[in-house]
Amino acid sequence: MNQALEIIRLLGLPKAIRIKKRFDEALPHVRGYAVCSCLWALLETGALDRLLAAESVTVDDLLAAGRLDRHVLESILSYMDGLSLVRVEGGRVAVLPKLRRLMDEPRGFFELTYAYAPVFARLRDLLNKGATYPKDVQRLGKYVGRGSGQLCRTLPYPVMVDMLRRHGARQVLDLGCGDLAFLFFACEAVPGLRAIGIDIDPPTVAYAREVLAASPYAGRIAVRQADMFDLDAMARERPDIDAITAVDTYHEYLAQGEARIVGLFKQMRARFPKALLYVGEFCKQPHEKLRRRPTAFLEHHLYHDLTNQVIVEAGRWRAMFAAADLQIVEEKVFDMVGHGYFVVR
């Protein structure tokens, strides 16, 4: 109390209150950066999952498993203890409920943001034209897939799988399959469903093959390295495909113009005339809406804008389907979360 009175004597009450209030306003912004950086370091070294897998673990075990630096690890854990994310006592670390909640459904948000960490690390260079994306700066592709896959389990995958089930899909071709998260979800939900996933990125395909081999769906899913803009070989090989899926895939190519996506739709219609196209895509939310209620889509739009990914309104997707002579069989647009789902033929 005496210390507070001394501060008031030196600064005056109005100034002391103003300074306290402004620092309180600034703290969440600074703390968010620090917390994310600590979680990302633990995630990348494997320490986070070792913590989450046990009721408690010794600091020495964490050090030995990951060959980590004791001082840095203890600094991170002490900081997280202060925020009631973990509890460190007697050389042991226990994950507290707050961290478990953050690493449940929201975990994908942390991982997807980590995928863009290199972009933010070079943001000054991008701003002053000392670097360009993607020539000089790239996302962490592994975490784009992992983060997106975890986030999509909350709504996009259930909506898409419900559509597949109701329209009787049996043989699925998934474009931009990533780490196969969607196809695992679909095969788990729809007995007898079989699928092939394609992705153009060799490391992504290699990783997908690793996780597929360790999954219970190795007999129902195949994965190939292929360009989704060249489906001739796939059409000859798999004329039985009756469903072509893509979850948050097409928008990554819209910077090259809508004509390229329309051309792809036309190609799929010609190569797979009996297949339905299942499209799950971001639908841009008006900036005025985000200004009134700054949801996580404010960050989402920033990530995409900085990496030349174009998010368009639901009406633009409808226009692209029409330009490709495709008819919408079913549509679900959730404006509140900025996502739309379409079944077209």
C-alpha positions as CSV (number, residue, x, y, z in Angstrom):
1,M,0.0,0.0,0.0
2,N,2.8,2.4,0.9
3,Q,4.4,1.7,-2.6
4,A,1.2,2.5,-4.3
5,L,0.9,5.8,-2.4
6,E,4.5,6.6,-3.3
7,I,3.8,6.1,-7.0
8,I,0.7,8.3,-6.8
9,R,2.7,11.0,-5.0
10,L,5.3,10.9,-7.8
11,L,3.0,10.7,-10.8
12,G,-0.3,12.0,-9.6
13,L,-3.4,9.9,-9.4
14,P,-4.8,10.5,-12.9
15,K,-1.4,9.7,-14.6
16,A,-0.8,6.6,-12.4
17,I,-4.3,5.3,-13.3
18,R,-3.8,6.0,-17.0
19,I,-0.4,4.3,-17.2
20,K,-1.8,1.2,-15.4
21,K,-4.8,1.0,-17.7
22,R,-2.7,1.3,-20.9
23,F,-0.2,-1.3,-19.8
24,D,-3.2,-3.6,-19.0
25,E,-4.5,-3.0,-22.5
26,A,-1.1,-3.8,-24.1
27,L,-0.4,-6.9,-22.1
28,P,-2.7,-9.4,-24.0
29,H,-1.0,-8.5,-27.3
30,V,2.5,-9.0,-26.0
31,R,1.5,-12.1,-24.0
32,G,-0.1,-13.7,-27.0
33,Y,3.1,-13.5,-28.9
34,A,5.1,-14.9,-26.0
35,V,2.7,-17.7,-25.3
36,C,2.5,-18.7,-29.0
37,S,6.3,-18.7,-29.3
38,C,6.7,-20.9,-26.2
39,L,4.0,-23.4,-27.4
40,W,5.5,-23.5,-30.9
41,A,9.0,-24.3,-29.5
42,L,7.5,-27.1,-27.3
43,L,5.4,-28.4,-30.2
44,E,8.3,-28.5,-32.7
45,T,10.6,-30.3,-30.3
46,G,8.0,-32.8,-29.3
47,A,7.9,-31.7,-25.7
48,L,4.4,-30.4,-25.9
49,D,2.9,-33.8,-26.9
50,R,5.0,-35.6,-24.2
51,L,3.5,-33.3,-21.7
52,L,0.0,-33.8,-22.9
53,A,0.4,-37.6,-23.0
54,A,1.1,-37.9,-19.3
55,E,-0.5,-36.8,-16.0
56,S,3.0,-35.4,-15.1
57,V,6.5,-35.8,-16.3
58,T,9.9,-35.0,-14.9
59,V,11.9,-32.1,-16.3
60,D,14.8,-34.5,-16.7
61,D,12.7,-36.8,-18.8
62,L,11.7,-34.0,-21.1
63,L,15.4,-33.0,-21.4
64,A,16.6,-36.5,-22.2
65,A,13.8,-37.2,-24.7
66,G,14.3,-34.1,-26.7
67,R,18.0,-33.2,-26.0
68,L,16.8,-29.8,-24.9
69,D,18.6,-27.0,-23.1
70,R,17.8,-27.1,-19.4
71,H,17.9,-23.3,-18.9
72,V,15.7,-22.5,-21.8
73,L,13.2,-25.3,-21.0
74,E,13.0,-24.3,-17.4
75,S,12.5,-20.6,-18.4
76,I,9.6,-21.6,-20.7
77,L,8.0,-23.9,-18.1
78,S,8.3,-21.2,-15.4
79,Y,6.6,-18.7,-17.6
80,M,3.8,-21.1,-18.4
81,D,3.4,-22.0,-14.8
82,G,2.9,-18.3,-14.0
83,L,0.0,-18.3,-16.5
84,S,-1.5,-21.5,-15.0
85,L,-0.9,-23.5,-18.2
86,V,1.3,-26.0,-16.4
87,R,2.4,-26.6,-12.8
88,V,6.1,-27.1,-12.0
89,E,6.8,-28.6,-8.6
90,G,9.5,-30.8,-7.2
91,G,11.1,-31.3,-10.6
92,R,7.9,-32.5,-12.2
93,V,5.6,-30.8,-14.8
94,A,1.9,-31.3,-15.0
95,V,-0.4,-29.9,-17.7
96,L,-3.3,-27.9,-16.2
97,P,-6.8,-27.9,-17.6
98,K,-6.4,-24.5,-19.3
99,L,-3.6,-25.8,-21.5
100,R,-5.5,-29.1,-22.2
101,R,-8.5,-27.0,-23.4
102,L,-6.3,-24.9,-25.6
103,M,-4.8,-28.1,-27.1
104,D,-8.2,-29.7,-27.8
105,E,-10.3,-28.1,-30.5
106,P,-8.3,-24.8,-30.7
107,R,-5.0,-26.6,-31.2
108,G,-5.3,-26.4,-35.0
109,F,-5.5,-22.6,-34.7
110,F,-2.1,-22.6,-32.9
111,E,-0.6,-25.0,-35.5
112,L,-2.0,-23.1,-38.5
113,T,-0.6,-19.8,-37.1
114,Y,2.7,-21.5,-36.6
115,A,2.7,-22.4,-40.3
116,Y,2.8,-18.6,-41.0
117,A,5.5,-17.8,-38.5
118,P,8.2,-17.5,-41.2
119,V,6.0,-15.0,-43.0
120,F,5.8,-12.9,-39.8
121,A,9.5,-13.3,-39.1
122,R,10.1,-11.6,-42.5
123,L,7.2,-9.2,-42.4
124,R,9.5,-6.2,-42.4
125,D,11.3,-7.4,-45.4
126,L,8.0,-8.1,-47.2
127,L,6.8,-4.6,-46.3
128,N,9.9,-2.8,-47.5
129,K,10.2,-5.0,-50.7
130,G,13.3,-6.7,-49.4
131,A,11.6,-10.0,-49.9
132,T,8.6,-11.5,-51.8
133,Y,6.3,-14.4,-51.2
134,P,6.8,-17.2,-52.1
135,K,10.2,-16.6,-53.7
136,D,12.0,-15.6,-50.5
137,V,9.5,-16.6,-47.8
138,Q,7.5,-19.8,-47.5
139,R,4.9,-21.2,-45.1
140,L,5.6,-24.3,-43.1
141,G,3.7,-26.7,-45.3
142,K,3.5,-29.5,-42.7
143,Y,1.7,-27.2,-40.2
144,V,-0.6,-25.8,-42.9
145,G,-1.9,-29.3,-43.3
146,R,-1.9,-30.3,-39.7
147,G,-3.5,-27.1,-38.5
148,S,-6.1,-27.0,-41.2
149,G,-6.9,-30.6,-40.7
150,Q,-7.5,-30.2,-37.0
151,L,-9.6,-27.0,-37.5
152,C,-11.7,-28.7,-40.2
153,R,-12.7,-31.5,-37.9
154,T,-14.9,-29.0,-36.0
155,L,-17.3,-28.2,-38.9
156,P,-16.0,-28.6,-42.5
157,Y,-15.3,-32.3,-42.4
158,P,-18.6,-33.2,-40.7
159,V,-20.5,-31.1,-43.3
160,M,-18.6,-32.6,-46.2
161,V,-18.9,-36.2,-45.0
162,D,-22.7,-35.7,-44.4
163,M,-23.0,-34.6,-48.0
164,L,-20.9,-37.6,-49.2
165,R,-23.1,-40.0,-47.2
166,R,-26.4,-38.6,-48.3
167,H,-25.4,-38.5,-52.0
168,G,-24.2,-42.1,-51.9
169,A,-20.5,-41.6,-52.6
170,R,-18.4,-44.8,-52.8
171,Q,-15.2,-43.9,-54.6
172,V,-13.6,-40.5,-53.7
173,L,-10.9,-38.5,-55.3
174,D,-9.6,-35.9,-52.9
175,L,-7.7,-33.0,-54.4
176,G,-4.9,-31.4,-52.3
177,C,-5.1,-34.2,-49.8
178,G,-2.3,-33.0,-47.5
179,D,-1.8,-35.4,-44.6
180,L,-5.0,-37.3,-45.5
181,A,-6.9,-35.9,-42.5
182,F,-10.1,-35.5,-44.4
183,L,-10.0,-38.9,-46.0
184,F,-9.3,-40.5,-42.6
185,F,-12.3,-38.7,-41.2
186,A,-14.5,-39.7,-44.2
187,C,-13.5,-43.4,-44.0
188,E,-14.1,-43.5,-40.3
189,A,-17.6,-42.0,-40.8
190,V,-18.7,-43.9,-43.9
191,P,-18.2,-47.7,-43.9
192,G,-17.0,-49.1,-47.2
193,L,-15.9,-45.8,-48.6
194,R,-12.7,-46.0,-50.6
195,A,-10.6,-43.1,-51.7
196,I,-7.5,-41.8,-53.4
197,G,-5.8,-38.6,-52.4
198,I,-3.5,-36.5,-54.6
199,D,-1.1,-33.7,-53.8
200,I,1.5,-31.9,-55.8
201,D,4.0,-31.5,-53.0
202,P,6.5,-34.4,-52.7
203,P,7.3,-33.9,-49.0
204,T,3.6,-33.8,-48.2
205,V,3.0,-37.0,-50.2
206,A,5.8,-38.7,-48.4
207,Y,4.4,-37.7,-45.0
208,A,0.9,-38.8,-46.0
209,R,2.3,-42.2,-46.9
210,E,3.9,-42.5,-43.5
211,V,0.7,-41.6,-41.6
212,L,-1.3,-43.9,-43.9
213,A,0.9,-46.9,-43.2
214,A,0.3,-46.4,-39.5
215,S,-3.5,-45.9,-39.9
216,P,-6.3,-48.5,-40.0
217,Y,-7.3,-47.3,-43.4
218,A,-4.3,-48.4,-45.5
219,G,-6.5,-50.8,-47.4
220,R,-9.1,-48.2,-48.3
221,I,-7.0,-45.2,-49.2
222,A,-4.3,-44.6,-51.7
223,V,-2.1,-41.5,-52.1
224,R,-0.3,-40.2,-55.2
225,Q,1.8,-37.3,-56.1
226,A,-0.1,-35.6,-58.9
227,D,-1.2,-32.2,-60.3
228,M,-4.9,-31.6,-59.9
229,F,-4.8,-29.5,-63.0
230,D,-3.9,-32.5,-65.1
231,L,-6.3,-35.3,-64.3
232,D,-6.1,-37.2,-67.6
233,A,-4.1,-40.1,-66.3
234,M,-6.3,-40.4,-63.2
235,A,-9.5,-40.4,-65.3
236,R,-8.1,-43.3,-67.4
237,E,-7.0,-45.2,-64.3
238,R,-10.0,-44.6,-62.1
239,P,-13.2,-44.2,-64.2
240,D,-15.1,-45.5,-61.1
241,I,-14.6,-42.2,-59.2
242,D,-18.1,-40.9,-58.3
243,A,-17.0,-38.1,-55.9
244,I,-14.3,-35.4,-56.2
245,T,-13.7,-33.5,-53.0
246,A,-11.6,-30.5,-52.2
247,V,-11.6,-28.8,-48.8
248,D,-10.1,-25.3,-48.7
249,T,-8.0,-26.1,-51.8
250,Y,-9.1,-24.0,-54.8
251,H,-8.7,-20.6,-53.2
252,E,-4.9,-21.1,-53.1
253,Y,-4.9,-20.7,-56.9
254,L,-7.3,-17.8,-57.3
255,A,-4.5,-15.3,-57.4
256,Q,-3.8,-16.7,-60.9
257,G,-7.3,-15.7,-61.9
258,E,-10.7,-17.3,-61.6
259,A,-10.4,-18.6,-65.2
260,R,-7.9,-21.2,-64.0
261,I,-10.4,-22.6,-61.5
262,V,-13.2,-22.5,-64.0
263,G,-11.0,-24.4,-66.4
264,L,-10.3,-27.0,-63.8
265,F,-14.1,-27.4,-63.1
266,K,-14.7,-27.9,-66.8
267,Q,-11.9,-30.5,-67.0
268,M,-13.3,-32.5,-64.1
269,R,-16.8,-32.4,-65.7
270,A,-15.4,-33.7,-68.9
271,R,-13.1,-36.4,-67.4
272,F,-15.4,-37.6,-64.7
273,P,-18.9,-37.0,-66.1
274,K,-20.6,-39.2,-63.5
275,A,-18.9,-37.7,-60.5
276,L,-20.3,-35.1,-58.2
277,L,-18.0,-32.3,-57.1
278,Y,-18.0,-31.6,-53.3
279,V,-16.5,-28.2,-52.6
280,G,-15.8,-26.8,-49.2
281,E,-14.4,-23.3,-49.4
282,F,-13.8,-20.1,-47.4
283,C,-16.3,-17.4,-48.2
284,K,-15.0,-13.9,-47.5
285,Q,-16.7,-12.0,-44.8
286,P,-17.3,-8.2,-45.2
287,H,-14.7,-6.2,-43.4
288,E,-17.4,-4.1,-41.8
289,K,-18.7,-7.2,-40.1
290,L,-15.2,-8.1,-38.8
291,R,-14.7,-4.6,-37.6
292,R,-17.9,-4.9,-35.5
293,R,-17.0,-8.4,-34.3
294,P,-13.3,-9.2,-34.8
295,T,-13.4,-13.0,-34.8
296,A,-10.5,-15.3,-35.7
297,F,-11.3,-14.7,-39.4
298,L,-9.6,-11.4,-39.1
299,E,-6.3,-13.3,-38.6
300,H,-7.4,-15.8,-41.2
301,H,-7.8,-13.1,-43.8
302,L,-4.5,-11.5,-42.9
303,Y,-2.6,-14.8,-43.3
304,H,-4.1,-15.4,-46.7
305,D,-3.6,-11.8,-47.9
306,L,0.1,-11.9,-46.9
307,T,0.6,-15.1,-48.9
308,N,-1.4,-14.1,-52.0
309,Q,-4.3,-16.5,-51.3
310,V,-7.5,-15.0,-52.5
311,I,-10.7,-15.4,-50.5
312,V,-13.9,-14.6,-52.3
313,E,-17.6,-14.3,-51.5
314,A,-20.0,-17.2,-51.8
315,G,-21.5,-15.5,-54.8
316,R,-18.2,-15.7,-56.7
317,W,-18.1,-19.4,-56.2
318,R,-21.6,-19.7,-57.6
319,A,-20.5,-17.6,-60.6
320,M,-17.5,-19.9,-61.2
321,F,-19.7,-23.0,-61.1
322,A,-22.1,-21.4,-63.6
323,A,-19.2,-20.4,-65.9
324,A,-18.1,-24.0,-66.0
325,D,-21.7,-25.1,-66.8
326,L,-22.0,-26.8,-63.4
327,Q,-25.3,-27.0,-61.6
328,I,-25.5,-26.7,-57.8
329,V,-27.2,-29.8,-56.4
330,E,-26.9,-28.7,-52.7
331,E,-25.5,-25.7,-50.9
332,K,-24.8,-24.8,-47.3
333,V,-23.2,-21.4,-46.6
334,F,-22.5,-20.6,-42.9
335,D,-22.0,-16.8,-42.9
336,M,-21.2,-16.8,-39.2
337,V,-18.0,-18.8,-39.8
338,G,-17.2,-17.7,-43.3
339,H,-17.4,-21.1,-44.9
340,G,-19.5,-22.6,-47.7
341,Y,-20.2,-26.1,-49.0
342,F,-21.4,-27.0,-52.4
343,V,-22.3,-30.2,-54.3
344,V,-22.3,-29.6,-58.0
345,R,-22.5,-31.6,-61.2
